[in-house]
Amino acid sequence: MIRGPLLALLVAAGAAECQRKAPEELQRPEPPAPVPQATAPAQAAAPTTATLSVPSLSARCVLRTPTEPPAPVPPGPAPGCPPDPERAPARPEVVRVVFPDVSGVAVEAELVRSEHDTMRGLMYRTSMGEERGMLFDLRVRDDHKFWMHNTCIPLDLIYADEDGLIVGIVESAPTLDDSSRGVGCPSRWVLEVNAGWARRHGVKAGQQLTLPAG
């Protein structure tokens, strides 16, 4: 559904959710970057906050959420949504992502880390539950960019730093769109949810989300 540019370089460097362009059958980051992910639904991992070396909060780049919402986009599924070439792809394991700053709002997210799953993302899906999503572990802090190539449902993209700080949100990314989208701030994680989800639940840049252990 959305991809980030640096993923190809990262995987080549030894790494294996702002943007990159990939082959027609793939979906995620752009020229400079593919990344790894998991497969098949499994038991949800207990959410914990990562404790990695990142700059102090005051020194962090955060793209603040605007007061006014973006223009609405057509709901999915998009007319002309292409068929899934994999027919019956395995689903990644599911983890619970919690937003403690907004009364424990949470989503059950498919956790992806492999290059294949990162490139594919939510491509070809025609629907997704309100409290569902996909969490991309891009492995490195960077100004990741995603696109909506072959993505048939509109999405919000929540970019988070290594410790779970939300550094920016791309709201209501339209379907089947190859424009690169990012927030201009370093992040490691990207959580994709249905378009409008973040605003409906009061989730904003500068808040925290929990991250899966490991």
N, CA and C of each residue as an Amber inpcrd file, in Angstrom:
protein
   642
   0.8160000  -1.2060000   0.0000000   0.0000000   0.0000000   0.0000000
   0.8260000   1.2200000   0.0000000   1.8630000   1.2440000   0.7420000
   2.7040000   2.4180000   0.7440000   4.1230000   1.9310000   0.9010000
   5.0190000   2.5480000   0.2920000   6.3690000   2.0440000   0.4290000
   7.3530000   3.1370000   0.7070000   8.5520000   2.8570000   1.2780000
   9.5550000   3.8650000   1.5550000  10.7940000   3.6720000   0.7240000
  11.3870000   4.7460000   0.2050000  12.4990000   4.6990000  -0.7330000
  13.7540000   4.0290000  -0.2530000  14.1530000   4.1550000   0.9670000
  15.4570000   3.6900000   1.3970000  15.5110000   2.1900000   1.6130000
  14.4040000   1.4800000   1.4250000  14.3740000   0.0740000   1.7950000
  15.3100000  -0.7970000   0.9630000  15.5150000  -0.5640000  -0.3180000
  16.3800000  -1.3920000  -1.1410000  17.8050000  -1.3110000  -0.6690000
  18.2650000  -0.0860000  -0.3760000  19.6330000   0.1110000   0.0830000
  19.8290000  -0.5490000   1.4340000  18.7840000  -0.4580000   2.2740000
  18.8990000  -0.9750000   3.6330000  19.0490000  -2.4840000   3.6080000
  18.2410000  -3.1390000   2.7890000  18.2980000  -4.5970000   2.7280000
  19.6530000  -5.0230000   2.2040000  20.1680000  -4.3450000   1.1630000
  21.4490000  -4.6650000   0.5920000  22.5290000  -4.4890000   1.6290000
  22.3520000  -3.5430000   2.5420000  23.3330000  -3.2550000   3.5770000
  23.2550000  -4.2450000   4.7110000  22.2170000  -5.0410000   4.7510000
  22.1120000  -6.0010000   5.8340000  20.8500000  -5.8790000   6.6340000
  19.8890000  -5.1030000   6.2760000  18.6060000  -4.9910000   6.9770000
  17.6590000  -6.0870000   6.5420000  17.4050000  -6.4620000   5.9010000
  16.6260000  -7.7780000   5.6410000  16.9290000  -8.8070000   4.9800000
   6.6300000   1.1860000   7.0280000   5.2380000   0.7230000   6.7310000
   3.9180000   1.4540000   5.8620000   9.6690000   9.4930000   3.6020000
   9.0270000   9.2700000   3.3060000   8.6220000   8.6070000   2.0750000
   9.1800000   7.5590000   0.8720000   8.5130000   6.7630000  -0.1750000
   9.4080000   6.2290000  -1.3110000   9.1650000   5.1580000  -2.0480000
   9.9590000   4.6470000  -3.1530000   9.1010000   3.8930000  -4.1540000
   9.6100000   3.5840000  -5.2890000   8.8090000   2.8990000  -6.2790000
   9.4470000   1.5640000  -6.6130000   8.6290000   0.5220000  -6.7240000
   9.1200000  -0.8320000  -6.9070000   8.4470000  -1.4840000  -8.1030000
   8.8140000  -2.7630000  -8.4170000   8.1820000  -3.4640000  -9.5320000
   6.6790000  -3.5150000  -9.3680000   5.9640000  -3.7450000 -10.4870000
   4.5070000  -3.7250000 -10.4720000   3.9200000  -4.6460000  -9.4230000
   4.6090000  -5.8580000  -9.2280000   4.0140000  -6.8030000  -8.3060000
   4.3930000  -6.5190000  -6.8670000   5.2500000  -5.5430000  -6.6160000
   5.6310000  -5.2070000  -5.2530000   4.9690000  -3.9160000  -4.8220000
   5.1080000  -3.6000000  -3.4960000   4.4770000  -2.3650000  -3.0180000
   5.1280000  -1.7720000  -1.7720000   5.8910000  -0.8700000  -1.7010000
   6.3510000  -0.1970000  -0.5030000   7.3780000   0.8340000  -0.8720000
   8.4740000   0.9340000  -0.1840000   9.4990000   1.9410000  -0.3910000
   9.9430000   2.1340000  -1.8420000  10.7030000   3.1410000  -2.1340000
  11.0610000   3.6100000  -3.4580000  12.4750000   3.3030000  -3.8620000
  12.9580000   3.7250000  -5.0490000  14.2480000   3.3150000  -5.5630000
  15.2930000   2.9800000  -4.5430000  15.6030000   3.9220000  -3.6180000
  16.6730000   3.6210000  -2.6870000  16.3120000   2.8330000  -1.4710000
  15.4440000   1.7640000  -1.5330000  15.3140000   1.0140000  -0.2970000
  14.2350000  -0.0140000  -0.1020000  14.5230000  -1.3410000  -0.0410000
  13.5770000  -2.3660000   0.4190000  13.9260000  -2.8410000   1.8320000
  12.9520000  -3.4600000   2.5770000  13.1900000  -3.9360000   3.9560000
  12.4920000  -5.2610000   4.2680000  12.8490000  -5.9600000   5.3560000
  12.2470000  -7.2410000   5.7240000  10.9810000  -7.1910000   6.5620000
  10.3400000  -8.3440000   6.7360000   9.0960000  -8.4810000   7.4830000
   8.7420000  -9.9150000   7.8720000   7.6740000 -10.1200000   8.6170000
   7.2820000 -11.4470000   9.0660000   6.1530000 -12.0200000   8.2320000
   5.6490000 -13.2360000   8.5960000   4.5460000 -13.8110000   7.8540000
   3.6060000 -14.5920000   8.7660000   2.4220000 -14.9310000   8.2250000
   1.4660000 -15.7740000   8.8900000   1.0500000 -15.2880000  10.2560000
  -0.2940000 -15.1840000  10.4860000  -0.7660000 -14.6940000  11.7720000
  -0.2560000 -15.5570000  12.9050000   0.1920000 -14.9210000  13.9510000
   0.6800000 -15.6470000  15.1030000   0.1240000 -15.0030000  16.3480000
   0.6220000 -15.4500000  17.4990000   0.1490000 -14.8710000  18.7410000
   0.6160000 -13.4310000  18.8450000  -0.2500000 -12.5670000  19.3510000
   0.1030000 -11.1570000  19.4740000   1.2010000 -10.9890000  20.5180000
   2.2390000 -10.2300000  20.1490000   3.3270000  -9.9760000  21.0920000
   2.9030000  -8.9150000  22.0950000   3.3780000  -9.0450000  23.3200000
   3.0420000  -8.0570000  24.3470000   3.7240000  -6.7440000  23.9950000
   2.9630000  -5.6330000  23.9370000   3.5470000  -4.3620000  23.5570000
   4.4670000  -3.8160000  24.6340000   5.6260000  -3.3590000  24.1890000
   6.5480000  -2.7210000  25.1130000   7.1640000  -1.5380000  24.4080000
   7.6250000  -0.5740000  25.1400000   8.2440000   0.5900000  24.5210000
   9.7260000   0.3260000  24.3370000  10.2200000   0.5350000  23.1180000
  11.6230000   0.3020000  22.8340000  12.4750000   1.3270000  23.5620000
  13.6870000   0.9130000  23.9620000  14.5910000   1.8430000  24.6210000
  15.8960000   1.8410000  23.8390000  15.9360000   2.5980000  22.7540000
  17.0950000   2.6460000  21.8980000  17.7020000   4.0350000  21.9460000
  18.8940000   4.1530000  21.3700000  19.5870000   5.4330000  21.4060000
  18.9970000   6.3870000  20.3850000  18.2420000   7.3600000  20.8540000
  17.6560000   8.3810000  19.9820000  17.8610000   9.7360000  20.6410000
  17.7950000  10.8050000  19.8680000  17.9850000  12.1360000  20.4460000
  16.9230000  12.4340000  21.5010000  17.2010000  13.4090000  22.3620000
  16.2300000  13.8120000  23.3640000  14.9910000  14.3670000  22.6770000
  13.8600000  14.3500000  23.3980000  12.5980000  14.7950000  22.8110000
  12.6810000  16.2210000  22.2950000  13.3420000  17.1020000  23.0550000
  13.4180000  18.5030000  22.6490000  14.2200000  18.6930000  21.3690000
  15.1290000  17.7360000  21.0750000  15.9640000  17.8520000  19.8800000
  15.3740000  17.1000000  18.6920000  14.2280000  16.4510000  18.8820000
  13.6460000  15.5870000  17.8550000  12.8710000  16.3740000  16.8130000
  12.9410000  15.9130000  15.5750000  12.1210000  16.4600000  14.4960000
  10.7220000  15.8560000  14.6050000   9.7000000  16.7110000  14.7240000
   8.3070000  16.2570000  14.7840000   7.4730000  17.1640000  13.8770000
   6.7780000  16.5690000  12.9300000   5.8670000  17.3240000  12.0690000
   4.5160000  17.3590000  12.7580000   4.1620000  18.4810000  13.3370000
   2.9380000  18.5820000  14.1210000   1.6950000  18.3360000  13.2800000
   0.7060000  17.6920000  13.8750000  -0.5600000  17.4280000  13.1980000
  -1.3370000  18.7360000  13.0470000  -1.7730000  19.0790000  11.8390000
  -2.5210000  20.3310000  11.6560000  -3.8770000  20.2820000  12.3500000
  -4.3730000  21.4610000  12.6860000  -5.6860000  21.5460000  13.3470000
  -6.7960000  21.0840000  12.4230000  -6.7470000  21.5100000  11.1790000
  -7.7930000  21.1580000  10.2180000  -7.4860000  19.8390000   9.5190000
  -8.4890000  19.0110000   9.3030000  -8.2630000  17.7370000   8.6050000
  -7.9940000  17.9720000   7.1240000  -7.3560000  17.0100000   6.4640000
  -7.1400000  17.1390000   5.0220000  -8.4460000  16.9530000   4.2630000
  -8.4260000  17.2630000   2.9880000  -9.6130000  17.0310000   2.1500000
  -9.9370000  15.5400000   2.1430000 -11.2140000  15.1890000   2.1910000
 -11.5730000  13.7660000   2.1870000 -11.1800000  13.0850000   0.8730000
 -10.9280000  11.8050000   0.9530000 -10.6020000  11.0240000  -0.2400000
 -11.6670000   9.9500000  -0.4180000 -11.8800000   9.4760000  -1.6440000
 -12.8860000   8.4280000  -1.8710000 -12.5630000   7.1850000  -1.0440000
 -13.5720000   6.5470000  -0.4850000 -13.3410000   5.3240000   0.2930000
 -12.9640000   4.1680000  -0.6250000 -12.4320000   3.1240000  -0.0560000
 -12.1240000   1.9490000  -0.8530000 -13.3070000   0.9850000  -0.8710000
 -13.1980000  -0.0810000  -1.6590000 -12.0470000  -0.3470000  -2.5220000
 -12.0680000   0.5150000  -3.7790000 -10.8900000   0.8250000  -4.2840000
 -10.7800000   1.6760000  -5.4610000 -11.2990000   0.9570000  -6.7010000
 -12.0270000   1.6670000  -7.5640000 -12.4070000   1.0750000  -8.8490000
 -11.1380000   0.6990000  -9.6090000 -11.1390000  -0.4530000 -10.2090000
  -9.9590000  -0.8770000 -10.9510000  -8.8670000  -1.4590000 -10.0880000
  -9.2080000  -1.8370000  -8.8640000  -8.2110000  -2.4590000  -7.9890000
  -7.6640000  -3.7230000  -8.6600000  -6.3480000  -3.8240000  -8.8300000
  -5.7990000  -4.9920000  -9.5360000  -5.9320000  -6.2680000  -8.7050000
  -6.0190000  -7.4090000  -9.3600000  -6.0870000  -8.6760000  -8.6260000
  -4.7500000  -8.9820000  -7.9660000  -4.8180000  -9.7130000  -6.8670000
  -3.5990000 -10.0750000  -6.1420000  -2.8750000 -11.1980000  -6.8900000
  -1.6470000 -10.9440000  -7.3630000  -0.9360000 -11.9910000  -8.1040000
  -0.5400000 -13.1820000  -7.2320000  -0.5210000 -13.0000000  -5.9130000
  -0.1410000 -14.1070000  -5.0340000  -1.3290000 -14.9720000  -4.6400000
  -2.5410000 -14.5560000  -4.9770000  -3.7600000 -15.3270000  -4.7550000
  -4.0480000 -15.5900000  -3.2700000  -3.1900000 -16.3140000  -2.5680000
  -3.4460000 -16.6040000  -1.1480000  -2.1670000 -16.3650000  -0.3440000
  -1.7460000 -15.1100000  -0.1940000  -0.5020000 -14.8210000   0.5180000
  -0.6190000 -15.1100000   2.0070000   0.4950000 -15.4930000   2.6170000
   0.5190000 -15.7170000   4.0670000   0.3970000 -14.3770000   4.7680000
  -0.2980000 -14.3450000   5.9050000  -0.4560000 -13.1140000   6.6720000
   0.6110000 -13.0570000   7.7620000   1.2090000 -11.8760000   7.9820000
   2.2190000 -11.7310000   9.0370000   1.6230000 -11.9280000  10.4250000
   2.5080000 -12.0760000  11.4280000   2.0400000 -12.1780000  12.8060000
   1.3610000 -10.8680000  13.2090000   0.4870000 -10.9670000  14.1870000
  -0.2740000  -9.8030000  14.6340000   0.2180000  -9.3600000  16.0120000
   0.4430000  -8.0500000  16.1560000   0.8550000  -7.4800000  17.4380000
  -0.1270000  -6.3810000  17.8150000  -0.2010000  -6.0930000  19.0990000
  -1.0970000  -5.0540000  19.5880000  -0.3080000  -3.7550000  19.7660000
  -0.7350000  -2.7090000  19.0850000  -0.0960000  -1.3960000  19.1930000
  -1.0350000  -0.4920000  19.9860000  -0.5440000   0.0120000  21.1230000
  -1.3630000   0.8160000  22.0330000  -0.9030000   2.2760000  22.0020000
  -1.8670000   3.1870000  22.1390000  -1.5980000   4.6220000  22.1800000
  -1.9420000   5.1230000  23.5880000  -0.9870000   5.0800000  24.5210000
  -1.2760000   5.3910000  25.9300000  -1.7020000   6.8400000  26.1630000
  -1.3680000   7.7510000  25.2620000  -1.7320000   9.1600000  25.4510000
  -3.1860000   9.4570000  25.1160000  -3.8900000   8.4810000  24.5370000
  -5.2990000   8.6940000  24.1920000  -6.1410000   7.5590000  24.7710000
  -6.0630000   7.4110000  26.0730000  -6.8810000   6.4440000  26.8270000
  -6.7380000   5.0110000  26.3410000  -5.5180000   4.6360000  25.9820000
  -5.2780000   3.2470000  25.6290000  -5.9020000   2.7830000  24.3280000
  -6.1790000   3.7120000  23.4030000  -6.6350000   3.3110000  22.0630000
  -5.6070000   2.3330000  21.4920000  -6.0710000   1.3070000  20.7960000
  -5.1450000   0.2870000  20.2900000  -5.6180000  -0.2640000  18.9550000
  -4.6720000  -0.8270000  18.2110000  -4.9990000  -1.5470000  16.9810000
  -4.2570000  -2.8800000  16.9880000  -4.8370000  -3.8650000  16.3390000
  -4.1710000  -5.1350000  16.1040000  -3.5070000  -5.0180000  14.7320000
  -2.1790000  -5.0350000  14.7210000  -1.4440000  -4.7500000  13.4870000
  -0.6190000  -5.9480000  13.0320000  -0.6310000  -6.1960000  11.7420000
   0.2520000  -7.1990000  11.1570000   1.6610000  -6.6180000  11.1640000
   2.6090000  -7.3460000  11.7390000   3.9870000  -6.8780000  11.8550000
   4.8010000  -7.4000000  10.6830000   5.3830000  -6.4990000   9.9010000
   6.1570000  -6.9110000   8.7380000   7.6020000  -6.4470000   8.8670000
   8.5080000  -7.3470000   8.5340000   9.9390000  -7.0430000   8.5990000
  10.7030000  -7.5280000   7.3680000  10.2060000  -8.5390000   6.6750000
  10.9320000  -9.0650000   5.5210000  10.8450000  -8.1060000   4.3420000
  11.7900000  -8.2210000   3.4390000  11.7940000  -7.3530000   2.2420000
  10.5140000  -7.5600000   1.4400000  10.1320000  -8.8020000   1.2600000
   8.9360000  -9.1010000   0.4640000   7.6980000  -8.4510000   1.0700000
   7.5000000  -8.6510000   2.3760000   6.2940000  -8.1250000   3.0100000
   6.3060000  -6.5980000   3.0850000   7.4940000  -6.0180000   3.2270000
   7.5980000  -4.5570000   3.2450000   7.2140000  -3.9860000   1.8890000
   7.7090000  -4.5990000   0.8320000   7.4090000  -4.1050000  -0.5030000
   5.9310000  -4.2980000  -0.8460000   5.3500000  -5.3640000  -0.3650000
   3.9540000  -5.6760000  -0.6640000   2.9860000  -4.8590000   0.1910000
   3.2640000  -4.7810000   1.4890000   2.4190000  -4.0040000   2.3860000
   0.9520000  -4.4130000   2.3080000   0.0700000  -3.4250000   2.1790000
  -1.3720000  -3.6750000   2.1110000  -1.9000000  -3.6470000   0.6750000
  -1.0310000  -3.8510000  -0.2730000  -1.4640000  -3.8980000  -1.6740000
  -2.5720000  -4.9390000  -1.8640000  -3.4670000  -4.6090000  -2.7560000
  -4.5340000  -5.5160000  -3.2190000  -5.6360000  -5.7590000  -2.1870000
  -5.4790000  -5.2840000  -0.9630000  -6.5460000  -5.4670000   0.0290000
  -7.7340000  -4.5910000  -0.3690000  -8.9300000  -5.0900000  -0.1840000
 -10.1290000  -4.3210000  -0.5290000 -10.8700000  -3.8180000   0.7040000
 -10.4230000  -4.2150000   1.8820000 -11.0260000  -3.7190000   3.1150000
 -10.0920000  -4.0300000   4.2820000 -10.3100000  -3.3190000   5.3970000
  -9.5470000  -3.5740000   6.6160000 -10.3880000  -3.0970000   7.7950000
 -10.4400000  -3.8770000   8.8440000 -11.2200000  -3.5200000  10.0240000
 -10.7680000  -2.2040000  10.6470000 -11.6880000  -1.5210000  11.3260000
 -11.3900000  -0.2140000  11.9230000 -10.2440000  -0.2910000  12.9270000
 -10.1560000  -1.3620000  13.6830000  -9.0970000  -1.4730000  14.6860000
  -7.9810000  -2.4020000  14.2240000  -7.7650000  -2.4300000  12.9240000
  -6.6890000  -3.2480000  12.3560000  -5.6920000  -2.3370000  11.6560000
  -4.5060000  -2.8760000  11.3620000  -3.4960000  -2.0860000  10.6760000
  -2.3150000  -2.9500000  10.2810000  -1.2540000  -2.3050000   9.7900000
  -0.0110000  -2.9840000   9.4460000   1.1390000  -2.1370000   9.9660000
   2.0510000  -2.7840000  10.7150000   3.1900000  -2.0970000  11.3240000
   4.4630000  -2.5360000  10.6150000   5.1880000  -1.5680000  10.0550000
   6.4320000  -1.8290000   9.3380000   7.6290000  -1.5190000  10.2360000
   8.4910000  -2.5050000  10.4340000   9.7640000  -2.2830000  11.1050000
  10.8090000  -2.0920000  10.0110000  11.2000000  -0.8420000   9.7800000
  12.1300000  -0.5220000   8.6970000  13.5900000  -0.6320000   9.1200000
  13.8140000  -0.9920000  10.3890000  15.1230000  -1.3570000  10.9230000
  16.0950000  -0.1990000  11.1490000  15.9940000   0.8820000  10.4080000
  16.9210000   2.0060000  10.5800000  16.1520000   3.3140000  10.6570000
  16.7160000   4.2960000  11.3550000  16.1280000   5.6400000  11.4040000
  16.4670000   6.3450000  10.1040000  15.4340000   6.8530000   9.4460000
  15.6520000   7.5920000   8.2120000  14.3860000   8.3670000   7.8800000
  14.4810000   9.2410000   6.8960000  13.3110000   9.9780000   6.4150000
  12.6140000   9.0880000   5.3880000  11.9150000   8.0800000   5.8700000
  11.2950000   7.0780000   5.0030000  10.1130000   7.6710000   4.2410000
   9.9230000   7.1670000   3.0210000   8.8010000   7.6040000   2.1860000
   8.0570000   6.3780000   1.6730000   6.7310000   6.4850000   1.6490000
   5.8810000   5.3990000   1.1820000   5.0200000   5.9000000   0.0200000
   4.4950000   4.9520000  -0.7360000   3.5450000   5.3000000  -1.7930000
   2.3580000   4.3530000  -1.7290000   1.3390000   4.6260000  -2.5650000
   0.1010000   3.8450000  -2.5340000  -0.0590000   2.9950000  -3.7980000
   1.0600000   2.5460000  -4.3390000   1.0460000   1.7270000  -5.5410000
   0.2540000   0.4380000  -5.3010000  -0.7260000   0.1720000  -6.1620000
  -1.5630000  -1.0370000  -6.0620000  -2.2880000  -1.1540000  -4.7220000
  -2.4580000  -0.0350000  -4.0450000  -3.1480000  -0.0280000  -2.7530000
  -4.5750000   0.4520000  -2.9660000  -5.5300000  -0.3730000  -2.6020000
  -6.9220000  -0.1510000  -2.9970000  -7.8000000   0.4560000  -1.9010000
  -7.2460000   0.6740000  -0.7060000  -7.9990000   1.3470000   0.3550000
  -7.1790000   2.5560000   0.8220000  -7.8230000   3.7000000   1.0770000
  -7.0870000   4.8830000   1.5430000  -6.5850000   4.6740000   2.9650000
  -5.4630000   5.2990000   3.2940000  -4.8090000   5.0190000   4.5720000
  -4.2960000   6.2740000   5.2690000  -4.1300000   6.1610000   6.5800000
  -3.2910000   7.0650000   7.3570000  -1.9680000   6.3400000   7.5890000
  -0.8500000   7.0790000   7.5090000   0.4710000   6.5060000   7.7730000
   1.0420000   7.2070000   8.9980000   1.2660000   6.4550000  10.0470000
   1.7670000   7.0090000  11.3070000   3.2480000   6.6500000  11.4270000
   4.1080000   7.6660000  11.3540000   5.5540000   7.4760000  11.4150000
   6.0250000   7.6030000  12.8650000   6.7960000   6.6230000  13.3490000
   7.2550000   6.6410000  14.7360000   8.7540000   6.3990000  14.8100000
   9.3880000   7.0560000  15.7710000  10.8170000   6.8940000  15.9930000
  11.0830000   5.5710000  16.7090000  12.3580000   5.2940000  16.9670000
  12.7360000   4.0070000  17.5490000  12.1260000   3.7680000  18.9250000
  11.8240000   4.8240000  19.6500000  11.2480000   4.6730000  20.9840000
   9.7330000   4.8040000  20.9980000   9.1100000   4.8660000  19.8130000
   7.6560000   4.9430000  19.7480000   7.0940000   6.3490000  19.6790000
   7.9540000   7.3860000  19.6670000   7.4600000   8.7550000  19.5330000
   6.9120000   8.9530000  18.1180000   5.6670000   9.3990000  18.0090000
   5.0750000   9.6670000  16.6920000   5.6550000  10.9730000  16.1670000
   6.4170000  10.9030000  15.0740000   7.0890000  12.0980000  14.5470000
   6.2920000  12.7570000  13.4160000   5.2270000  12.1280000  12.9900000
   4.3950000  12.7300000  11.9500000   3.3730000  11.7380000  11.4280000
   2.3000000  12.2660000  10.8420000   1.2360000  11.4220000  10.2980000
   0.8560000  11.9270000   8.9060000   0.8780000  11.0330000   7.9370000
   0.3170000  11.3320000   6.6160000  -1.1370000  10.8980000   6.6740000
  -2.0390000  11.8400000   6.5340000  -3.4640000  11.5290000   6.6510000
  -4.1100000  11.3200000   5.2840000  -4.9850000  10.3290000   5.2280000
  -5.8450000  10.0920000   4.0570000  -5.0720000  10.0240000   2.7450000
  -4.0830000   9.1450000   2.6920000  -3.3820000   8.9010000   1.4300000
  -4.3450000   8.2100000   0.4680000  -4.5080000   8.7270000  -0.7540000
  -5.4940000   8.1700000  -1.6850000  -5.0430000   6.8570000  -2.3130000
  -5.9970000   6.1060000  -2.8080000  -5.7280000   4.7940000  -3.3930000
  -5.0100000   4.8950000  -4.7410000  -4.3130000   3.8180000  -5.0860000
  -3.6760000   3.6520000  -6.3930000  -2.8950000   4.8980000  -6.8080000
  -2.1200000   5.4300000  -5.8840000  -1.4000000   6.6740000  -6.1250000
   0.0960000   6.4320000  -5.9340000   0.8990000   6.8310000  -6.9220000
   2.3340000   6.5650000  -6.8690000   3.1520000   7.7330000  -6.3320000
   2.5110000   8.7360000  -5.7660000   3.2460000   9.8630000  -5.1870000
   3.9390000   9.4280000  -3.9020000   5.1750000   9.8810000  -3.7140000
   5.8960000   9.5790000  -2.4740000   5.3480000  10.4210000  -1.3380000
   5.2140000   9.8030000  -0.1670000   4.6860000  10.5170000   0.9940000
   5.5270000  10.2110000   2.2220000   5.8850000  11.2680000   2.9490000
   6.6430000  11.1210000   4.1780000   6.3680000  12.3230000   5.0590000
   7.0870000  12.4140000   6.1820000   6.8600000  13.5220000   7.1080000
   8.0940000  14.3980000   7.2860000   9.1840000  14.0600000   6.5910000
  10.3740000  14.8930000   6.6610000  11.1650000  14.7540000   7.9480000
  10.8740000  13.7350000   8.7470000  11.5730000  13.5050000  10.0190000
  12.0460000  12.0510000  10.0810000  13.1700000  11.7930000  10.7540000
  13.6400000  10.4160000  10.8860000  12.6460000   9.5520000  11.6630000
  12.4650000   8.3390000  11.1940000  11.6030000   7.3710000  11.8700000
  12.1560000   5.9790000  11.5980000  11.6670000   5.0180000  12.3540000
  12.0150000   3.6170000  12.1000000  10.7780000   2.7970000  11.7850000
   9.6410000   3.1880000  12.3460000   8.4020000   2.4280000  12.2270000
   7.3550000   3.2230000  11.4680000   6.5330000   2.5090000  10.7080000
   5.3630000   3.1320000  10.0700000   4.1640000   2.2190000  10.3170000
   3.1160000   2.8020000  10.8710000   1.8750000   2.0610000  11.1060000
   0.8350000   2.5500000  10.1180000   0.2840000   1.6410000   9.3210000
  -0.7820000   1.9780000   8.3810000  -2.1310000   1.5700000   8.9720000
  -3.0590000   2.5130000   8.9630000  -4.4280000   2.2630000   9.4220000
  -5.3770000   2.8840000   8.4070000  -6.6550000   2.6430000   8.5750000
  -7.6320000   3.2050000   7.6420000  -7.5770000   4.7360000   7.6370000
  -7.8460000   5.3210000   6.4850000  -7.8490000   6.7810000   6.3500000
  -8.8000000   7.4040000   7.3650000  -8.3090000   8.4290000   8.0600000
  -9.1260000   9.1190000   9.0490000  -9.0700000   8.5170000  10.4320000
  -8.4370000   7.3360000  10.5740000  -8.4070000   6.6610000  11.8700000
  -7.7220000   7.5170000  12.9310000  -6.5660000   8.0870000  12.6090000
  -5.8030000   8.8580000  13.6000000  -6.6310000  10.0140000  14.1500000
  -7.2840000  10.7570000  13.2780000  -8.0760000  11.9120000  13.7260000
  -9.3260000  11.4460000  14.4810000  -9.9340000  10.3610000  14.0540000
 -11.1250000   9.8540000  14.7570000 -10.8100000   9.4590000  16.1860000
  -9.5650000   9.0290000  16.4340000  -9.1920000   8.5380000  17.7610000
  -8.3060000   9.5130000  18.5320000  -8.0920000  10.7020000  18.0060000
  -7.3030000  11.6980000  18.7230000  -5.8170000  11.4350000  18.7480000
  -5.3220000  10.6470000  17.7970000  -3.8920000  10.3370000  17.7250000
  -3.1900000  11.4420000  16.9390000  -2.1080000  12.0050000  17.5210000
  -1.3980000  13.1260000  16.9040000   0.1130000  12.9240000  17.0040000
   0.8270000  13.6780000  16.1670000   2.2880000  13.7010000  16.2670000
   2.6750000  14.2440000  17.6350000   3.7720000  13.6960000  18.2020000
   4.2350000  14.0940000  19.5190000   3.7630000  13.1520000  20.6100000
   2.7830000  12.2990000  20.3120000   2.3350000  11.2820000  21.2650000
   3.1960000  10.0300000  21.1270000   2.9370000   9.0600000  21.9930000
   3.6830000   7.8030000  21.9690000   2.8040000   6.6550000  21.4750000
   3.4440000   5.6310000  20.9490000   2.7800000   4.3520000  20.7400000
   3.7120000   3.2850000  21.2650000   3.1460000   2.1550000  21.6590000
   3.9790000   1.0610000  22.1540000   4.4760000   0.2330000  20.9650000
   5.6060000  -0.4220000  21.1680000   6.2160000  -1.2080000  20.1030000
   6.3620000  -2.6540000  20.5450000   6.3570000  -3.5920000  19.5980000
   6.5010000  -5.0070000  19.9740000   7.8880000  -5.2970000  20.5030000
   7.9680000  -6.2370000  21.4230000   9.2630000  -6.6430000  21.9620000
  10.1080000  -7.2750000  20.8690000  11.3980000  -7.1230000  20.9550000
  12.3080000  -7.7190000  19.9780000  12.4210000  -6.8760000  18.7570000
